[in-house]
Amino acid sequence: MRSWVLFVMSVFLCFSLSLNIAAAAPATLTAELDDTSGIVTISGNTGLPGEHAVTVQVRDPLKRLAYLDQGTSHVNGEFSFYFQADLSVSGTYSVSARGDTADAISTTTFVIAVQDTVAPVTTASVSPLDGQGGWYVTPPTVTLNAADNVSVTETVYRLNGGAWNLYTQPVTITGPSGTYPFEYKSVDQAGNEETIRSLTLKIDQEAPLGSVTLDRSTLWPANHKLITVTADVYGFDAVSQIDSIVLTSITSNETLQPGDIQGAEYGTSDMQFALRADRTGGGSSGGSSEGAGRVYTITYTVTDKAGNSSAAVATVTVPHDQSGKNK
């Protein structure tokens, strides 16, 4: 009799255990993001009948703890949690739920994609100015740098309103002298296109042209007197135009004495001065040979607005004698 009772109890326990095992189901977990509100609904089922403790944990794309809470499942095993996500932190979030039994564990993920409506911003830097007044006298180089809150897809540029070119490295403007409108913009991964930005590059690599005409080319007689000489100096520049014309120097092939040149204001636009009608007589002296006479060399410097300059030169001669010379 006792053995029969023990047998019946054993069968009942096995049957009860079988029912519990049959009642258990795989744990489930889902996470759904509302893109507008940023609320994440975390739902699942412990897979076990009855109320059970449930702990939910959320970690952001950098594995930092973003949410942690504990609750109790419904008698049918279902549970729900609500998490306010930070929509500015994009990437994949991991979600895990653990119940009060080892079987009630499940994981899932959800993704936050930043709603990108902001266009990139491109900045341009140009090699230092090497001319005056905003002009370049050597080919300038433009470097572009684009920044975006997500990712820049491409940066493009164009010169003088021409075709757009893909920017891959700094651009050196190697064309002829002139003014170059340089436009540029960038596009990001979301398709946001930057408003066209621009800068103007002024390039003048050409020296100006200059010429000097004197009202006399010969001083005669060589009577040691001072003779007034007037100069007409012309300058031309097709790009940046002429900025200044100044008297730079008056020199001679002979050794000059104090007072042989008077009234010359160097570094100014002085175009009138006095030269002494004198020369070394007979033999060679001061570097001149007999018959050559004295030669004054008058030099003006013509400078354009970019800083390029050239020399304009004319000469006045005091001949050794008047053979074949005009007074």
C-alpha positions in Angstrom: 0.0 0.0 0.0 2.8 2.4 0.9 4.7 1.6 -2.2 1.6 2.3 -4.3 1.1 5.8 -2.7 4.8 6.6 -3.4 4.3 5.5 -7.1 1.2 7.7 -7.5 3.0 10.8 -6.0 6.0 10.3 -8.3 3.7 10.1 -11.4 1.9 13.3 -10.2 5.2 15.2 -9.7 6.5 14.2 -13.1 3.2 15.3 -14.7 3.3 18.7 -13.0 6.8 19.2 -14.1 5.9 18.3 -17.7 3.0 20.8 -17.5 5.4 23.6 -16.3 7.9 22.8 -19.1 5.1 22.8 -21.6 3.8 26.1 -20.3 7.3 27.8 -20.7 7.9 29.5 -24.1 10.9 31.3 -25.6 11.3 34.8 -24.2 10.7 37.6 -26.7 11.8 41.3 -26.9 11.1 44.1 -29.4 12.0 47.8 -29.5 10.2 50.3 -31.7 11.3 53.9 -32.2 8.9 56.8 -32.9 11.1 59.0 -35.1 9.0 62.1 -34.2 8.8 61.9 -30.5 11.9 59.9 -29.8 10.0 57.5 -27.6 11.1 53.8 -27.7 8.5 51.2 -26.8 10.2 48.1 -25.4 7.8 45.1 -25.3 8.3 41.4 -24.7 7.3 38.3 -23.0 9.2 36.4 -20.3 8.0 33.1 -21.8 6.8 32.1 -18.4 3.3 32.1 -16.8 2.7 34.3 -13.9 4.1 37.6 -12.7 7.9 37.8 -12.9 10.4 40.6 -12.2 11.8 42.1 -15.5 14.8 44.4 -15.8 15.5 46.3 -19.1 18.7 47.9 -20.0 19.6 50.1 -23.1 23.1 51.0 -24.2 23.9 53.7 -26.8 26.2 53.2 -29.9 29.2 54.0 -27.6 28.1 51.3 -25.1 27.1 53.8 -22.5 24.1 53.1 -20.3 21.2 55.1 -21.7 18.3 53.5 -19.9 17.7 51.1 -16.9 14.4 50.1 -15.3 12.7 47.3 -13.6 9.1 46.2 -13.6 6.8 43.1 -13.3 5.4 41.1 -16.1 1.7 40.4 -16.6 0.3 37.0 -15.5 0.6 36.0 -19.2 4.3 37.0 -19.2 4.0 40.2 -21.2 5.7 43.4 -20.2 6.2 46.9 -21.7 8.7 49.8 -21.0 8.9 53.3 -22.5 12.2 55.0 -23.1 12.8 58.6 -24.2 15.8 58.5 -26.6 18.1 61.3 -27.6 17.6 61.7 -31.3 20.8 63.6 -31.7 22.9 60.6 -30.9 22.7 58.4 -34.0 23.6 54.7 -34.4 22.6 51.3 -33.2 21.2 50.9 -29.6 21.3 47.5 -27.9 18.4 46.5 -25.6 18.4 43.5 -23.2 15.8 42.2 -20.8 16.3 39.8 -17.9 13.7 38.1 -15.8 13.9 36.5 -12.4 14.8 33.2 -14.0 17.8 32.4 -16.1 15.5 31.5 -19.1 13.9 34.9 -19.2 16.7 36.7 -21.1 16.4 38.3 -24.6 18.1 41.0 -26.6 17.3 43.3 -29.6 18.4 46.6 -31.2 17.0 49.7 -32.7 18.6 52.4 -34.8 18.5 56.2 -34.6 19.2 57.9 -37.9 19.8 61.6 -37.5 17.4 63.6 -39.6 19.9 65.7 -41.5 18.5 68.9 -42.9 21.7 71.0 -42.5 23.9 71.7 -45.5 27.7 71.4 -45.2 29.8 74.5 -44.7 32.9 74.9 -46.9 35.8 77.3 -46.1 38.4 78.4 -48.5 42.0 79.5 -47.7 44.3 81.0 -50.3 48.1 81.2 -50.3 49.4 84.4 -48.7 49.1 87.6 -50.8 52.5 88.3 -52.4 51.4 91.5 -54.2 49.9 94.8 -53.2 46.3 95.9 -53.1 44.9 92.4 -53.0 46.8 91.2 -56.1 48.8 88.1 -56.5 52.0 88.3 -58.5 52.5 84.5 -58.6 49.9 81.8 -59.1 47.8 81.5 -55.9 46.7 78.1 -54.4 43.2 77.6 -53.0 42.6 75.0 -50.3 39.0 74.0 -49.5 37.8 72.3 -46.3 34.2 71.1 -45.8 32.4 70.3 -42.5 29.0 68.7 -41.9 27.1 67.3 -39.0 27.0 63.9 -40.6 29.1 63.4 -43.7 30.3 65.3 -46.7 29.8 63.5 -50.0 31.7 65.8 -52.4 33.1 69.3 -52.8 33.2 71.0 -56.2 34.6 74.3 -57.6 34.6 76.3 -60.8 36.5 79.2 -62.4 35.0 82.1 -64.3 31.5 80.4 -64.3 32.8 77.4 -66.2 32.1 73.7 -65.5 32.1 72.3 -62.0 35.1 70.3 -61.1 35.4 67.7 -58.3 37.8 69.0 -55.6 40.4 66.4 -54.6 43.4 68.6 -53.7 44.4 72.2 -53.4 43.9 74.1 -56.7 46.6 76.4 -58.2 45.5 79.0 -60.6 48.0 78.9 -63.4 46.2 80.9 -66.0 47.3 84.2 -67.4 47.0 87.5 -65.5 43.5 88.6 -64.8 40.6 88.5 -62.4 39.3 85.0 -61.6 35.9 84.4 -59.8 36.4 81.2 -57.9 33.1 79.5 -56.8 32.7 76.4 -54.6 30.2 74.3 -52.6 29.7 70.9 -50.9 27.0 68.3 -50.7 26.4 65.9 -47.8 25.2 62.3 -47.6 21.6 63.4 -47.1 21.7 65.4 -50.3 21.8 68.8 -48.6 23.6 71.2 -51.0 25.5 74.2 -49.8 24.7 77.6 -51.2 27.4 78.6 -53.6 30.3 80.5 -52.0 32.8 82.6 -53.9 36.0 84.6 -53.8 37.8 86.7 -56.3 41.4 86.1 -57.2 43.3 89.0 -58.8 46.4 87.9 -60.5 49.0 90.2 -62.2 52.2 88.5 -63.2 53.3 91.1 -65.8 55.6 94.0 -65.2 54.3 97.4 -66.6 55.7 99.0 -69.6 57.5 102.3 -69.3 59.3 104.8 -71.6 61.2 108.1 -71.1 61.5 110.9 -73.6 63.9 113.8 -72.7 63.6 117.3 -74.2 67.3 117.1 -75.1 69.7 114.2 -75.6 72.9 116.2 -75.9 74.4 119.0 -73.7 76.7 121.4 -75.7 78.9 123.3 -75.4 80.7 121.6 -72.5 81.0 125.0 -70.7 80.5 123.6 -67.2 77.1 125.2 -67.0 74.0 123.6 -65.5 71.4 122.8 -68.2 67.7 122.1 -67.3 66.5 118.8 -68.6 62.8 117.9 -68.7 61.5 114.3 -69.0 58.2 112.9 -70.2 57.7 109.5 -68.7 54.9 107.1 -69.7 53.7 103.9 -68.1 51.2 101.3 -69.2 49.7 98.2 -67.5 46.8 96.3 -68.9 45.9 94.3 -65.7 46.2 96.2 -62.5 47.1 99.6 -64.1 49.9 102.0 -63.1 50.3 103.0 -59.5 53.4 105.2 -59.6 56.3 106.6 -61.6 59.3 107.8 -59.7 62.8 109.1 -60.5 65.1 106.4 -59.2 68.6 107.5 -60.1 70.8 109.7 -62.3 74.3 108.2 -62.9 77.2 108.9 -65.1 80.0 106.9 -66.8 82.4 109.6 -65.4 83.2 110.5 -61.8 80.8 113.3 -60.9 81.6 116.4 -58.8 79.3 117.7 -56.2 76.7 119.9 -57.9 76.9 118.2 -61.3 73.3 117.1 -60.7 70.9 119.5 -59.1 67.2 119.6 -58.4 66.7 115.8 -58.8 64.3 114.6 -56.1 64.7 110.8 -56.1 61.8 108.7 -55.0 59.3 111.2 -56.4 57.7 111.9 -59.7 60.2 114.6 -60.4 60.6 115.1 -64.1 62.8 118.2 -64.3 66.4 118.6 -63.0 69.7 120.3 -64.0 72.8 118.5 -65.4 76.2 120.1 -65.8 77.5 120.4 -69.3 80.9 119.0 -68.5 83.1 116.0 -69.4 86.5 114.8 -68.8 88.9 116.3 -71.4 91.6 114.4 -73.3 92.8 110.9 -72.5 90.9 108.5 -70.4 89.5 109.4 -67.0 86.8 108.1 -64.7 86.1 105.2 -67.0 85.5 107.1 -70.2 87.7 107.0 -73.3 88.8 109.9 -75.4 86.0 111.0 -77.7 83.3 109.2 -75.8 82.3 112.2 -73.5 80.1 112.1 -70.5 76.9 110.1 -70.5 74.2 110.7 -67.9 71.8 107.8 -67.4 68.4 108.8 -66.1 66.3 105.9 -64.6 62.6 106.0 -63.6 60.8 103.1 -61.9 57.3 102.3 -63.2 55.2 100.3 -60.7 51.7 98.8 -61.2 49.1 98.5 -58.5 50.1 94.8 -57.9 53.6 95.8 -57.0 55.3 94.7 -60.3 57.9 97.2 -61.5 60.1 97.9 -64.4 62.8 100.5 -65.3 62.4 103.2 -67.9 65.8 104.6 -69.0 67.1 107.5 -71.1 70.5 109.1 -71.6 71.9 112.5 -72.1 75.4 112.9 -73.5 78.0 115.6 -73.1 80.2 114.8 -76.1 84.0 115.0 -76.1 83.8 117.4 -79.0 81.1 118.8 -81.3 82.0 116.9 -84.4 78.7 115.5 -85.8 76.8 116.8 -82.8 73.8 119.0 -82.6 73.8 121.9 -80.2 
